């Protein structure tokens, strides 16, 4: 599991990064998006150390280690 550290303040413990989720869509015959369907989402890929992590408190780009 990745571990992030804020370069400005090690006590900052919340970060913003990317996770990939699925959602159900209503589409037309050609697969064009019409609207979201329902509220359930499934996580396909959680936070990854290769993505950028930003400190939620000060906005600094975090140092991330595996």
N, CA, C, O and CB atoms as a CASP TS submission, in Angstrom:
PFRMAT TS
TARGET T0000
AUTHOR 0000-0000-0000
METHOD Language model
MODEL 1
PARENT N/A
ATOM      1  N   UNK     1       0.849  -1.182   0.000  1.00  0.00           N
ATOM      2  CA  UNK     1       0.000   0.000   0.000  1.00  0.00           C
ATOM      3  C   UNK     1       0.891   1.240   0.000  1.00  0.00           C
ATOM      4  O   UNK     1       1.833   1.323   0.787  1.00  0.00           O
ATOM      5  CB  UNK     1      -0.964   0.001   1.227  1.00  0.00           C
ATOM      6  N   UNK     2       0.601   2.202  -0.875  1.00  0.00           N
ATOM      7  CA  UNK     2       1.409   3.423  -0.931  1.00  0.00           C
ATOM      8  C   UNK     2       1.340   4.215   0.378  1.00  0.00           C
ATOM      9  O   UNK     2       0.367   4.120   1.126  1.00  0.00           O
ATOM     10  CB  UNK     2       0.947   4.303  -2.094  1.00  0.00           C
ATOM     11  N   UNK     3       2.386   4.993   0.637  1.00  0.00           N
ATOM     12  CA  UNK     3       2.417   5.881   1.800  1.00  0.00           C
ATOM     13  C   UNK     3       2.875   7.257   1.329  1.00  0.00           C
ATOM     14  O   UNK     3       3.949   7.392   0.743  1.00  0.00           O
ATOM     15  CB  UNK     3       3.363   5.322   2.927  1.00  0.00           C
ATOM     16  N   UNK     4       2.056   8.279   1.587  1.00  0.00           N
ATOM     17  CA  UNK     4       2.345   9.633   1.139  1.00  0.00           C
ATOM     18  C   UNK     4       2.813  10.499   2.299  1.00  0.00           C
ATOM     19  O   UNK     4       2.370  10.337   3.436  1.00  0.00           O
ATOM     20  CB  UNK     4       1.116  10.250   0.481  1.00  0.00           C
ATOM     21  N   UNK     5       3.722  11.428   1.988  1.00  0.00           N
ATOM     22  CA  UNK     5       4.216  12.393   2.964  1.00  0.00           C
ATOM     23  C   UNK     5       4.190  13.778   2.325  1.00  0.00           C
ATOM     24  O   UNK     5       4.666  13.958   1.204  1.00  0.00           O
ATOM     25  CB  UNK     5       5.658  12.024   3.452  1.00  0.00           C
ATOM     26  N   UNK     6       3.639  14.741   3.029  1.00  0.00           N
ATOM     27  CA  UNK     6       3.636  16.118   2.550  1.00  0.00           C
ATOM     28  C   UNK     6       5.030  16.701   2.755  1.00  0.00           C
ATOM     29  O   UNK     6       5.572  16.615   3.857  1.00  0.00           O
ATOM     30  CB  UNK     6       2.553  16.973   3.288  1.00  0.00           C
ATOM     31  N   UNK     7       5.629  17.299   1.706  1.00  0.00           N
ATOM     32  CA  UNK     7       6.968  17.864   1.851  1.00  0.00           C
ATOM     33  C   UNK     7       6.996  19.136   2.700  1.00  0.00           C
ATOM     34  O   UNK     7       8.059  19.544   3.169  1.00  0.00           O
ATOM     35  CB  UNK     7       7.542  18.156   0.491  1.00  0.00           C
ATOM     36  N   UNK     8       5.837  19.763   2.897  1.00  0.00           N
ATOM     37  CA  UNK     8       5.774  20.998   3.686  1.00  0.00           C
ATOM     38  C   UNK     8       5.528  20.758   5.165  1.00  0.00           C
ATOM     39  O   UNK     8       5.982  21.534   6.005  1.00  0.00           O
ATOM     40  CB  UNK     8       4.697  21.890   3.149  1.00  0.00           C
ATOM     41  N   UNK     9       4.809  19.683   5.490  1.00  0.00           N
ATOM     42  CA  UNK     9       4.461  19.412   6.887  1.00  0.00           C
ATOM     43  C   UNK     9       4.079  17.944   7.025  1.00  0.00           C
ATOM     44  O   UNK     9       3.042  17.519   6.516  1.00  0.00           O
ATOM     45  CB  UNK     9       3.297  20.335   7.370  1.00  0.00           C
ATOM     46  N   UNK    10       4.903  17.178   7.703  1.00  0.00           N
ATOM     47  CA  UNK    10       4.671  15.731   7.851  1.00  0.00           C
ATOM     48  C   UNK    10       3.400  15.410   8.630  1.00  0.00           C
ATOM     49  O   UNK    10       2.926  14.274   8.590  1.00  0.00           O
ATOM     50  CB  UNK    10       5.857  15.087   8.542  1.00  0.00           C
ATOM     51  N   UNK    11       2.837  16.396   9.343  1.00  0.00           N
ATOM     52  CA  UNK    11       1.598  16.128  10.090  1.00  0.00           C
ATOM     53  C   UNK    11       0.364  16.163   9.192  1.00  0.00           C
ATOM     54  O   UNK    11      -0.708  15.719   9.601  1.00  0.00           O
ATOM     55  CB  UNK    11       1.438  17.141  11.219  1.00  0.00           C
ATOM     56  N   UNK    12       0.504  16.690   7.967  1.00  0.00           N
ATOM     57  CA  UNK    12      -0.622  16.674   7.022  1.00  0.00           C
ATOM     58  C   UNK    12      -0.856  15.230   6.592  1.00  0.00           C
ATOM     59  O   UNK    12       0.061  14.564   6.111  1.00  0.00           O
ATOM     60  CB  UNK    12      -0.344  17.599   5.772  1.00  0.00           C
ATOM     61  N   UNK    13      -2.065  14.754   6.764  1.00  0.00           N
ATOM     62  CA  UNK    13      -2.315  13.318   6.554  1.00  0.00           C
ATOM     63  C   UNK    13      -3.429  13.005   5.564  1.00  0.00           C
ATOM     64  O   UNK    13      -3.852  11.852   5.472  1.00  0.00           O
ATOM     65  CB  UNK    13      -2.643  12.679   7.856  1.00  0.00           C
ATOM     66  N   UNK    14      -3.914  13.990   4.825  1.00  0.00           N
ATOM     67  CA  UNK    14      -4.948  13.740   3.830  1.00  0.00           C
ATOM     68  C   UNK    14      -4.472  14.239   2.467  1.00  0.00           C
ATOM     69  O   UNK    14      -3.910  15.328   2.348  1.00  0.00           O
ATOM     70  CB  UNK    14      -6.282  14.426   4.233  1.00  0.00           C
ATOM     71  N   UNK    15      -4.713  13.410   1.435  1.00  0.00           N
ATOM     72  CA  UNK    15      -4.204  13.682   0.103  1.00  0.00           C
ATOM     73  C   UNK    15      -5.291  13.454  -0.931  1.00  0.00           C
ATOM     74  O   UNK    15      -6.237  12.701  -0.700  1.00  0.00           O
ATOM     75  CB  UNK    15      -2.986  12.809  -0.199  1.00  0.00           C
ATOM     76  N   UNK    16      -5.147  14.113  -2.073  1.00  0.00           N
ATOM     77  CA  UNK    16      -6.071  13.948  -3.191  1.00  0.00           C
ATOM     78  C   UNK    16      -5.312  13.229  -4.299  1.00  0.00           C
ATOM     79  O   UNK    16      -4.229  13.656  -4.698  1.00  0.00           O
ATOM     80  CB  UNK    16      -6.643  15.334  -3.687  1.00  0.00           C
ATOM     81  N   UNK    17      -5.888  12.130  -4.795  1.00  0.00           N
ATOM     82  CA  UNK    17      -5.291  11.370  -5.881  1.00  0.00           C
ATOM     83  C   UNK    17      -6.399  10.696  -6.682  1.00  0.00           C
ATOM     84  O   UNK    17      -7.580  10.898  -6.400  1.00  0.00           O
ATOM     85  CB  UNK    17      -4.281  10.324  -5.340  1.00  0.00           C
ATOM     86  N   UNK    18      -6.035   9.916  -7.654  1.00  0.00           N
ATOM     87  CA  UNK    18      -6.999   9.289  -8.564  1.00  0.00           C
ATOM     88  C   UNK    18      -7.298   7.856  -8.137  1.00  0.00           C
ATOM     89  O   UNK    18      -6.402   7.107  -7.747  1.00  0.00           O
ATOM     90  CB  UNK    18      -6.468   9.309 -10.009  1.00  0.00           C
ATOM     91  N   UNK    19      -8.569   7.495  -8.217  1.00  0.00           N
ATOM     92  CA  UNK    19      -9.007   6.105  -8.133  1.00  0.00           C
ATOM     93  C   UNK    19      -9.934   5.900  -9.329  1.00  0.00           C
ATOM     94  O   UNK    19     -10.657   6.819  -9.714  1.00  0.00           O
ATOM     95  CB  UNK    19      -9.734   5.777  -6.740  1.00  0.00           C
ATOM     96  N   UNK    20      -9.920   4.726  -9.908  1.00  0.00           N
ATOM     97  CA  UNK    20     -10.766   4.439 -11.071  1.00  0.00           C
ATOM     98  C   UNK    20     -11.972   3.629 -10.623  1.00  0.00           C
ATOM     99  O   UNK    20     -11.839   2.600  -9.960  1.00  0.00           O
ATOM    100  CB  UNK    20      -9.970   3.675 -12.172  1.00  0.00           C
ATOM    101  N   UNK    21     -13.150   4.111 -10.995  1.00  0.00           N
ATOM    102  CA  UNK    21     -14.393   3.439 -10.615  1.00  0.00           C
ATOM    103  C   UNK    21     -15.252   3.198 -11.853  1.00  0.00           C
ATOM    104  O   UNK    21     -15.092   3.854 -12.882  1.00  0.00           O
ATOM    105  CB  UNK    21     -15.172   4.274  -9.568  1.00  0.00           C
ATOM    106  N   UNK    22     -16.148   2.261 -11.728  1.00  0.00           N
ATOM    107  CA  UNK    22     -17.108   2.021 -12.805  1.00  0.00           C
ATOM    108  C   UNK    22     -18.443   2.633 -12.402  1.00  0.00           C
ATOM    109  O   UNK    22     -18.732   2.800 -11.217  1.00  0.00           O
ATOM    110  CB  UNK    22     -17.260   0.489 -13.106  1.00  0.00           C
ATOM    111  N   UNK    23     -19.248   2.963 -13.398  1.00  0.00           N
ATOM    112  CA  UNK    23     -20.609   3.402 -13.141  1.00  0.00           C
ATOM    113  C   UNK    23     -21.480   2.907 -14.292  1.00  0.00           C
ATOM    114  O   UNK    23     -21.011   2.755 -15.419  1.00  0.00           O
ATOM    115  CB  UNK    23     -20.692   4.962 -12.988  1.00  0.00           C
ATOM    116  N   UNK    24     -22.731   2.663 -13.998  1.00  0.00           N
ATOM    117  CA  UNK    24     -23.661   2.210 -15.033  1.00  0.00           C
ATOM    118  C   UNK    24     -24.212   3.402 -15.796  1.00  0.00           C
ATOM    119  O   UNK    24     -24.551   4.432 -15.214  1.00  0.00           O
ATOM    120  CB  UNK    24     -24.811   1.391 -14.418  1.00  0.00           C
ATOM    121  N   UNK    25     -24.293   3.240 -17.112  1.00  0.00           N
ATOM    122  CA  UNK    25     -24.817   4.284 -17.990  1.00  0.00           C
ATOM    123  C   UNK    25     -26.001   3.755 -18.771  1.00  0.00           C
ATOM    124  O   UNK    25     -26.105   2.558 -19.037  1.00  0.00           O
ATOM    125  CB  UNK    25     -23.729   4.796 -18.949  1.00  0.00           C
ATOM    126  N   UNK    26     -26.886   4.658 -19.132  1.00  0.00           N
ATOM    127  CA  UNK    26     -27.907   4.399 -20.135  1.00  0.00           C
ATOM    128  C   UNK    26     -27.311   4.940 -21.439  1.00  0.00           C
ATOM    129  O   UNK    26     -26.856   6.082 -21.497  1.00  0.00           O
ATOM    130  CB  UNK    26     -29.324   5.083 -19.768  1.00  0.00           C
ATOM    131  N   UNK    27     -27.321   4.108 -22.478  1.00  0.00           N
ATOM    132  CA  UNK    27     -26.766   4.499 -23.777  1.00  0.00           C
ATOM    133  C   UNK    27     -27.780   4.238 -24.880  1.00  0.00           C
ATOM    134  O   UNK    27     -28.740   3.490 -24.693  1.00  0.00           O
ATOM    135  CB  UNK    27     -25.453   3.737 -24.065  1.00  0.00           C
ATOM    136  N   UNK    28     -27.560   4.857 -26.024  1.00  0.00           N
ATOM    137  CA  UNK    28     -28.404   4.565 -27.176  1.00  0.00           C
ATOM    138  C   UNK    28     -27.834   3.362 -27.928  1.00  0.00           C
ATOM    139  O   UNK    28     -26.860   2.759 -27.477  1.00  0.00           O
ATOM    140  CB  UNK    28     -28.514   5.801 -28.111  1.00  0.00           C
ATOM    141  N   UNK    29     -28.420   3.013 -29.052  1.00  0.00           N
ATOM    142  CA  UNK    29     -27.993   1.834 -29.811  1.00  0.00           C
ATOM    143  C   UNK    29     -26.547   1.890 -30.256  1.00  0.00           C
ATOM    144  O   UNK    29     -25.909   0.851 -30.427  1.00  0.00           O
ATOM    145  CB  UNK    29     -28.863   1.662 -31.009  1.00  0.00           C
ATOM    146  N   UNK    30     -26.019   3.097 -30.446  1.00  0.00           N
ATOM    147  CA  UNK    30     -24.635   3.255 -30.903  1.00  0.00           C
ATOM    148  C   UNK    30     -23.647   3.347 -29.733  1.00  0.00           C
ATOM    149  O   UNK    30     -22.445   3.505 -29.947  1.00  0.00           O
ATOM    150  CB  UNK    30     -24.514   4.501 -31.780  1.00  0.00           C
ATOM    151  N   UNK    31     -24.153   3.250 -28.501  1.00  0.00           N
ATOM    152  CA  UNK    31     -23.282   3.319 -27.339  1.00  0.00           C
ATOM    153  C   UNK    31     -23.010   4.724 -26.852  1.00  0.00           C
ATOM    154  O   UNK    31     -22.136   4.930 -26.010  1.00  0.00           O
ATOM    155  CB  UNK    31     -22.002   2.662 -27.644  1.00  0.00           C
ATOM    156  N   UNK    32     -23.748   5.698 -27.370  1.00  0.00           N
ATOM    157  CA  UNK    32     -23.581   7.078 -26.939  1.00  0.00           C
ATOM    158  C   UNK    32     -24.225   7.293 -25.571  1.00  0.00           C
ATOM    159  O   UNK    32     -25.344   6.845 -25.320  1.00  0.00           O
ATOM    160  CB  UNK    32     -24.185   8.040 -27.972  1.00  0.00           C
ATOM    161  N   UNK    33     -23.506   7.980 -24.698  1.00  0.00           N
ATOM    162  CA  UNK    33     -23.982   8.249 -23.339  1.00  0.00           C
ATOM    163  C   UNK    33     -25.269   9.062 -23.364  1.00  0.00           C
ATOM    164  O   UNK    33     -25.371  10.055 -24.085  1.00  0.00           O
ATOM    165  CB  UNK    33     -22.910   8.988 -22.531  1.00  0.00           C
ATOM    166  N   UNK    34     -26.251   8.638 -22.572  1.00  0.00           N
ATOM    167  CA  UNK    34     -27.483   9.395 -22.402  1.00  0.00           C
ATOM    168  C   UNK    34     -27.600   9.918 -20.977  1.00  0.00           C
ATOM    169  O   UNK    34     -27.911  11.091 -20.770  1.00  0.00           O
ATOM    170  CB  UNK    34     -28.697   8.530 -22.752  1.00  0.00           C
ATOM    171  N   UNK    35     -27.351   9.050 -19.987  1.00  0.00           N
ATOM    172  CA  UNK    35     -27.425   9.449 -18.581  1.00  0.00           C
ATOM    173  C   UNK    35     -26.817   8.369 -17.693  1.00  0.00           C
ATOM    174  O   UNK    35     -26.667   7.218 -18.102  1.00  0.00           O
ATOM    175  CB  UNK    35     -28.887   9.722 -18.168  1.00  0.00           C
ATOM    176  N   UNK    36     -26.473   8.763 -16.478  1.00  0.00           N
ATOM    177  CA  UNK    36     -26.019   7.778 -15.489  1.00  0.00           C
ATOM    178  C   UNK    36     -27.224   6.985 -15.022  1.00  0.00           C
ATOM    179  O   UNK    36     -28.351   7.480 -15.036  1.00  0.00           O
ATOM    180  CB  UNK    36     -25.297   8.465 -14.277  1.00  0.00           C
ATOM    181  N   UNK    37     -26.976   5.743 -14.607  1.00  0.00           N
ATOM    182  CA  UNK    37     -28.049   4.887 -14.131  1.00  0.00           C
ATOM    183  C   UNK    37     -27.695   4.417 -12.726  1.00  0.00           C
ATOM    184  O   UNK    37     -26.686   3.736 -12.541  1.00  0.00           O
ATOM    185  CB  UNK    37     -28.280   3.679 -15.091  1.00  0.00           C
ATOM    186  N   UNK    38     -28.502   4.765 -11.743  1.00  0.00           N
ATOM    187  CA  UNK    38     -28.276   4.333 -10.377  1.00  0.00           C
ATOM    188  C   UNK    38     -27.119   5.084  -9.726  1.00  0.00           C
ATOM    189  O   UNK    38     -26.586   6.048 -10.275  1.00  0.00           O
ATOM    190  CB  UNK    38     -28.012   2.847 -10.343  1.00  0.00           C
ATOM    191  N   UNK    39     -26.751   4.609  -8.539  1.00  0.00           N
ATOM    192  CA  UNK    39     -25.726   5.287  -7.758  1.00  0.00           C
ATOM    193  C   UNK    39     -24.570   4.372  -7.379  1.00  0.00           C
ATOM    194  O   UNK    39     -23.575   4.842  -6.827  1.00  0.00           O
ATOM    195  CB  UNK    39     -26.336   5.867  -6.517  1.00  0.00           C
ATOM    196  N   UNK    40     -24.677   3.090  -7.658  1.00  0.00           N
ATOM    197  CA  UNK    40     -23.629   2.144  -7.273  1.00  0.00           C
ATOM    198  C   UNK    40     -22.396   2.334  -8.146  1.00  0.00           C
ATOM    199  O   UNK    40     -22.489   2.501  -9.362  1.00  0.00           O
ATOM    200  CB  UNK    40     -24.140   0.696  -7.378  1.00  0.00           C
ATOM    201  N   UNK    41     -21.249   2.303  -7.496  1.00  0.00           N
ATOM    202  CA  UNK    41     -19.979   2.347  -8.198  1.00  0.00           C
ATOM    203  C   UNK    41     -19.097   1.239  -7.646  1.00  0.00           C
ATOM    204  O   UNK    41     -19.172   0.891  -6.468  1.00  0.00           O
ATOM    205  CB  UNK    41     -19.295   3.740  -8.053  1.00  0.00           C
ATOM    206  N   UNK    42     -18.275   0.704  -8.504  1.00  0.00           N
ATOM    207  CA  UNK    42     -17.328  -0.330  -8.109  1.00  0.00           C
ATOM    208  C   UNK    42     -15.922   0.196  -8.368  1.00  0.00           C
ATOM    209  O   UNK    42     -15.647   0.733  -9.441  1.00  0.00           O
ATOM    210  CB  UNK    42     -17.584  -1.669  -8.882  1.00  0.00           C
ATOM    211  N   UNK    43     -15.037   0.045  -7.394  1.00  0.00           N
ATOM    212  CA  UNK    43     -13.659   0.480  -7.576  1.00  0.00           C
ATOM    213  C   UNK    43     -12.919  -0.532  -8.426  1.00  0.00           C
ATOM    214  O   UNK    43     -12.867  -1.715  -8.089  1.00  0.00           O
ATOM    215  CB  UNK    43     -12.952   0.670  -6.219  1.00  0.00           C
ATOM    216  N   UNK    44     -12.348  -0.074  -9.525  1.00  0.00           N
ATOM    217  CA  UNK    44     -11.573  -0.921 -10.429  1.00  0.00           C
ATOM    218  C   UNK    44     -10.106  -0.881 -10.031  1.00  0.00           C
ATOM    219  O   UNK    44      -9.433  -1.911 -10.026  1.00  0.00           O
ATOM    220  CB  UNK    44     -11.750  -0.470 -11.900  1.00  0.00           C
ATOM    221  N   UNK    45      -9.611   0.304  -9.697  1.00  0.00           N
ATOM    222  CA  UNK    45      -8.220   0.474  -9.268  1.00  0.00           C
ATOM    223  C   UNK    45      -8.167   1.590  -8.243  1.00  0.00           C
ATOM    224  O   UNK    45      -8.592   2.714  -8.510  1.00  0.00           O
ATOM    225  CB  UNK    45      -7.281   0.785 -10.478  1.00  0.00           C
ATOM    226  N   UNK    46      -7.645   1.272  -7.070  1.00  0.00           N
ATOM    227  CA  UNK    46      -7.517   2.262  -6.007  1.00  0.00           C
ATOM    228  C   UNK    46      -6.295   3.139  -6.216  1.00  0.00           C
ATOM    229  O   UNK    46      -5.655   3.072  -7.265  1.00  0.00           O
ATOM    230  CB  UNK    46      -7.440   1.578  -4.651  1.00  0.00           C
ATOM    231  N   UNK    47      -5.968   3.958  -5.228  1.00  0.00           N
ATOM    232  CA  UNK    47      -4.818   4.846  -5.323  1.00  0.00           C
ATOM    233  C   UNK    47      -3.540   4.091  -5.664  1.00  0.00           C
ATOM    234  O   UNK    47      -3.289   3.000  -5.154  1.00  0.00           O
ATOM    235  CB  UNK    47      -4.638   5.599  -4.025  1.00  0.00           C
ATOM    236  N   UNK    48      -2.735   4.696  -6.542  1.00  0.00           N
ATOM    237  CA  UNK    48      -1.509   4.073  -7.031  1.00  0.00           C
ATOM    238  C   UNK    48      -0.345   5.022  -6.770  1.00  0.00           C
ATOM    239  O   UNK    48      -0.483   6.236  -6.920  1.00  0.00           O
ATOM    240  CB  UNK    48      -1.618   3.724  -8.551  1.00  0.00           C
ATOM    241  N   UNK    49       0.786   4.477  -6.384  1.00  0.00           N
ATOM    242  CA  UNK    49       1.959   5.317  -6.093  1.00  0.00           C
ATOM    243  C   UNK    49       2.494   6.005  -7.345  1.00  0.00           C
ATOM    244  O   UNK    49       3.250   6.970  -7.232  1.00  0.00           O
ATOM    245  CB  UNK    49       3.066   4.475  -5.459  1.00  0.00           C
ATOM    246  N   UNK    50       2.124   5.538  -8.527  1.00  0.00           N
ATOM    247  CA  UNK    50       2.564   6.155  -9.770  1.00  0.00           C
ATOM    248  C   UNK    50       1.772   7.398 -10.142  1.00  0.00           C
ATOM    249  O   UNK    50       2.181   8.154 -11.024  1.00  0.00           O
ATOM    250  CB  UNK    50       2.474   5.164 -10.880  1.00  0.00           C
ATOM    251  N   UNK    51       0.643   7.618  -9.478  1.00  0.00           N
ATOM    252  CA  UNK    51      -0.174   8.803  -9.736  1.00  0.00           C
ATOM    253  C   UNK    51       0.306   9.956  -8.867  1.00  0.00           C
ATOM    254  O   UNK    51       0.983   9.738  -7.863  1.00  0.00           O
ATOM    255  CB  UNK    51      -1.671   8.511  -9.471  1.00  0.00           C
ATOM    256  N   UNK    52      -0.036  11.165  -9.243  1.00  0.00           N
ATOM    257  CA  UNK    52       0.290  12.316  -8.410  1.00  0.00           C
ATOM    258  C   UNK    52      -0.655  12.376  -7.217  1.00  0.00           C
ATOM    259  O   UNK    52      -1.865  12.203  -7.370  1.00  0.00           O
ATOM    260  CB  UNK    52       0.215  13.623  -9.226  1.00  0.00           C
ATOM    261  N   UNK    53      -0.116  12.617  -6.049  1.00  0.00           N
ATOM    262  CA  UNK    53      -0.882  12.812  -4.828  1.00  0.00           C
ATOM    263  C   UNK    53      -0.647  14.243  -4.375  1.00  0.00           C
ATOM    264  O   UNK    53       0.497  14.697  -4.322  1.00  0.00           O
ATOM    265  CB  UNK    53      -0.475  11.779  -3.713  1.00  0.00           C
ATOM    266  N   UNK    54      -1.708  14.954  -4.051  1.00  0.00           N
ATOM    267  CA  UNK    54      -1.616  16.349  -3.642  1.00  0.00           C
ATOM    268  C   UNK    54      -2.127  16.473  -2.211  1.00  0.00           C
ATOM    269  O   UNK    54      -3.173  15.924  -1.866  1.00  0.00           O
ATOM    270  CB  UNK    54      -2.421  17.272  -4.604  1.00  0.00           C
ATOM    271  N   UNK    55      -1.375  17.203  -1.379  1.00  0.00           N
ATOM    272  CA  UNK    55      -1.787  17.425   0.003  1.00  0.00           C
ATOM    273  C   UNK    55      -3.099  18.205   0.016  1.00  0.00           C
ATOM    274  O   UNK    55      -3.203  19.262  -0.606  1.00  0.00           O
ATOM    275  CB  UNK    55      -0.686  18.182   0.798  1.00  0.00           C
ATOM    276  N   UNK    56      -4.091  17.687   0.721  1.00  0.00           N
ATOM    277  CA  UNK    56      -5.395  18.346   0.796  1.00  0.00           C
ATOM    278  C   UNK    56      -5.309  19.649   1.585  1.00  0.00           C
ATOM    279  O   UNK    56      -6.102  20.560   1.351  1.00  0.00           O
ATOM    280  CB  UNK    56      -6.429  17.412   1.437  1.00  0.00           C
ATOM    281  N   UNK    57      -4.362  19.754   2.513  1.00  0.00           N
ATOM    282  CA  UNK    57      -4.248  20.935   3.373  1.00  0.00           C
ATOM    283  C   UNK    57      -3.547  22.095   2.668  1.00  0.00           C
ATOM    284  O   UNK    57      -4.050  23.219   2.678  1.00  0.00           O
ATOM    285  CB  UNK    57      -3.496  20.581   4.647  1.00  0.00           C
ATOM    286  N   UNK    58      -2.379  21.830   2.051  1.00  0.00           N
ATOM    287  CA  UNK    58      -1.577  22.937   1.507  1.00  0.00           C
ATOM    288  C   UNK    58      -1.376  22.886  -0.001  1.00  0.00           C
ATOM    289  O   UNK    58      -0.848  23.838  -0.577  1.00  0.00           O
ATOM    290  CB  UNK    58      -0.241  22.952   2.166  1.00  0.00           C
ATOM    291  N   UNK    59      -1.782  21.806  -0.655  1.00  0.00           N
ATOM    292  CA  UNK    59      -1.678  21.715  -2.107  1.00  0.00           C
ATOM    293  C   UNK    59      -0.344  21.271  -2.653  1.00  0.00           C
ATOM    294  O   UNK    59      -0.156  21.234  -3.869  1.00  0.00           O
ATOM    295  CB  UNK    59      -1.994  23.000  -2.680  1.00  0.00           C
ATOM    296  N   UNK    60       0.599  20.928  -1.771  1.00  0.00           N
ATOM    297  CA  UNK    60       1.917  20.463  -2.237  1.00  0.00           C
ATOM    298  C   UNK    60       1.823  19.073  -2.850  1.00  0.00           C
ATOM    299  O   UNK    60       0.999  18.256  -2.440  1.00  0.00           O
ATOM    300  CB  UNK    60       2.927  20.455  -1.078  1.00  0.00           C
ATOM    301  N   UNK    61       2.662  18.817  -3.818  1.00  0.00           N
ATOM    302  CA  UNK    61       2.750  17.471  -4.400  1.00  0.00           C
ATOM    303  C   UNK    61       3.489  16.593  -3.397  1.00  0.00           C
ATOM    304  O   UNK    61       4.614  16.897  -2.998  1.00  0.00           O
ATOM    305  CB  UNK    61       3.485  17.484  -5.806  1.00  0.00           C
ATOM    306  N   UNK    62       2.851  15.514  -2.999  1.00  0.00           N
ATOM    307  CA  UNK    62       3.393  14.642  -1.955  1.00  0.00           C
ATOM    308  C   UNK    62       4.475  13.714  -2.496  1.00  0.00           C
ATOM    309  O   UNK    62       4.534  13.422  -3.690  1.00  0.00           O
ATOM    310  CB  UNK    62       2.277  13.819  -1.327  1.00  0.00           C
ATOM    311  N   UNK    63       5.316  13.268  -1.595  1.00  0.00           N
ATOM    312  CA  UNK    63       6.275  12.201  -1.896  1.00  0.00           C
ATOM    313  C   UNK    63       5.542  10.906  -1.564  1.00  0.00           C
ATOM    314  O   UNK    63       5.023  10.747  -0.459  1.00  0.00           O
ATOM    315  CB  UNK    63       7.649  12.352  -1.068  1.00  0.00           C
ATOM    316  N   UNK    64       5.501   9.978  -2.527  1.00  0.00           N
ATOM    317  CA  UNK    64       4.765   8.733  -2.349  1.00  0.00           C
ATOM    318  C   UNK    64       5.713   7.568  -2.506  1.00  0.00           C
ATOM    319  O   UNK    64       6.466   7.487  -3.476  1.00  0.00           O
ATOM    320  CB  UNK    64       3.599   8.625  -3.350  1.00  0.00           C
ATOM    321  N   UNK    65       5.669   6.654  -1.531  1.00  0.00           N
ATOM    322  CA  UNK    65       6.495   5.448  -1.565  1.00  0.00           C
ATOM    323  C   UNK    65       5.600   4.223  -1.463  1.00  0.00           C
ATOM    324  O   UNK    65       4.526   4.268  -0.863  1.00  0.00           O
ATOM    325  CB  UNK    65       7.544   5.456  -0.422  1.00  0.00           C
ATOM    326  N   UNK    66       6.059   3.132  -2.056  1.00  0.00           N
ATOM    327  CA  UNK    66       5.308   1.866  -1.950  1.00  0.00           C
ATOM    328  C   UNK    66       5.590   1.197  -0.623  1.00  0.00           C
ATOM    329  O   UNK    66       5.054   0.125  -0.345  1.00  0.00           O
ATOM    330  CB  UNK    66       5.666   0.909  -3.108  1.00  0.00           C
TER
END
